[in-house]
Amino acid sequence: MQRFSNSKIATRTAFAAAVIAFAVPVLAQSDGLSMLGKLTKGEWTVKPRDGAPERKICVRTGQELIQLQHSERGCSRFVVEDAPFKVTVQYTCPGNGYGRTYIRRETETLVQIESQGISNGLPFQLAGEARRTGTC
């Protein structure tokens, strides 16, 4: 029978804890966003609830719905939640602010969106729905 000293057990326990501690953030930062990939591709109309003008966007991957206030590339993203019917993503655009967007899928052609943050030095908030309205 093999015996382990207390120091070997402590070392193995610490190693296992370190592996778990480093694995959890990597899993949380996964950019899978599988729910968005299941949305129907094409032209979508975003209709804000506050009466602001509607806008049309071309959805190819679904991820176009995340940064409605920040259209530039090069923003970093952190996936907060990636569930079958909802996603939450926090992003930062160097030199132009940041945002946090929550998207809930009702169907493959209808989602509810809530987004807020800072763009061009000013706060923004968007609550509305996006619906597929055609091809692009």
Order of alpha helices (4+ residues) and beta strands (2+ residues): alpha-alpha-beta-beta-beta-beta-beta-beta-beta
